[in-house]
Amino acid sequence: AFEFLDTDDIVPPGYTEIKCHMNFEVKFDLRRKARYVAGGHLTNVPAHMTYSSVVSRESICITFFLAALNDIDILACDIQNAYLNEPTEEKLWFIAGDKFGANKGKKVLIVRALYGLKGSGRAWRNHLGDKLQNVLGFKSSLADPDVWYKPMTKSNGDKYYCYLLVYVDDVLIIHEK
């Protein structure tokens, strides 16, 4: 997620300095999670770089109904550390603090879609959409671009559609298996 510069290196032109911080969270099952979060609220990013849609409630209701009618299972998953899979288009840097140990005080370029950046949601959505379409063969629905579908055949020979409903990094899967 980071590219550390040597102490005497100059930050490349076009980069903006921001602040970052640790975000600590306790989940409902008492698991603890910590994230290093960028201060994206300090940046000025064009709107076309930030928009990222999510599946609608109506689409979820309709696909749940289809699953019940066709006796198909509904599964859920969470893609952990999703944003860190995609490079960022934003040009930002910060100075490493105590948490960076030997790198403390160094200038750090953010090279991945870090949590807190305005464009991270869009970068992740584009990355996931590319994999769903070009690797797994799903198509995005015209009515709701966060509903992905693919024709399938049940083990008994019946034809049906497998659906993936995407809400950022949470996915509902309507599939026989």
Buried (B, 14 or more C-beta within 10 A) or exposed (E): BBEBBEEEEEBEEEBBEBEBEEEEEEEEEEEEEEBBBBBBEBBEBEEEBBEBBBBBEEBBEBBBEBBEEBEBEBEEEEBEEBBEBBEBEBBBBBEBBEEBEEBEEBBBBBEBBBBBBBBBBBBBBEBBBEEBEEEEEBEBBEEBBBBBBBEBEBEEEEEBBBBBBBBBBBBBBBBBE
